[in-house]
Amino acid sequence: MAYIQYLSREAIPENQRVNDTDNIIQIHGVHGKVMKGHYDLYIEVMRKRSPLSRIQREQIAVAVSAYNGCLY
């Protein structure tokens, strides 16, 4: 569970929703433009062409989350 209150998917205006229900994305639902930007950045960094493999990028994300004490 996030430390930041977030809106349910239904509470986010339909034109501001993204096709992802992860809490880290939905936290930004209180400001739809930010949520869309964060989601676009996530897709670019984690799923698009890169010199790092998808596994390497996920390993970095896990290490950073652990260092930050993130629960998910």
C-alpha positions, 0 to 999 in steps of 0.5 A: 500500500502506498503512503500517498492516498490515491484515487480509485480508477473510477474516480479518475476522469476517463480521459486521464486514465492509463492502461495500468492499475499498478499502485505506483501509477495510480498514485498520480491519478490525483493529477492526471497529466502527471500520471500520463507522463509517469506512465509514458516515461515508465513504458519508454524506460522499461519496455522500449529498446535499450542497451540493457535487457528487460531483466537488467532493468527490472533488477535495477528497479528492484534494487532501487526499491529495496534501497528506498524501503519500498514495499512493492 
